[in-house]
């Protein structure tokens, strides 16, 4: 299951069932560039994106620790790291 719907997400339900959590923690610049390429985003998206690391990421990490304490947690800081991981499981 993917996604983070910011303040509208009920991530706890998904985390309780997870055996593995993959967190894509890409840079603000990368996320902003991808959003610009993808489509026009509303102002609330840009507010969320700009405050994600300071406000929402700590809450997400806390929820992972609380609700998925036995899950494997993999954090990828860029697409190359994620691609390397995918290569290992494809082999």
C-alpha positions, 0 to 999 in steps of 0.5 A: 500500500502506498501513499501519504495523504498528510493529515487525511491519512489513517496510516495506523491501520495499514501499519498494524498489518505491515511486515515491511515499511518502505519509506521514500524520503526524497529531497524537497527539490526532487519532489517539487520538480516531479510535482511540477512535471506531473501536473498543476497542484493545488496550494494545499499540496504545496503547503504539505510538501513544504512542511512535510519534513518538519511536521509530517515526517516525524509523525509518520516515523512515530506511527511506524515505531508505535504501530509497526514495531516488528516490521522491517523499515527501509528508508530510501533517500533517493531513486538510485537507492530504491532501484538498487533494492528492487534489483536485489529482490528481482534477482 
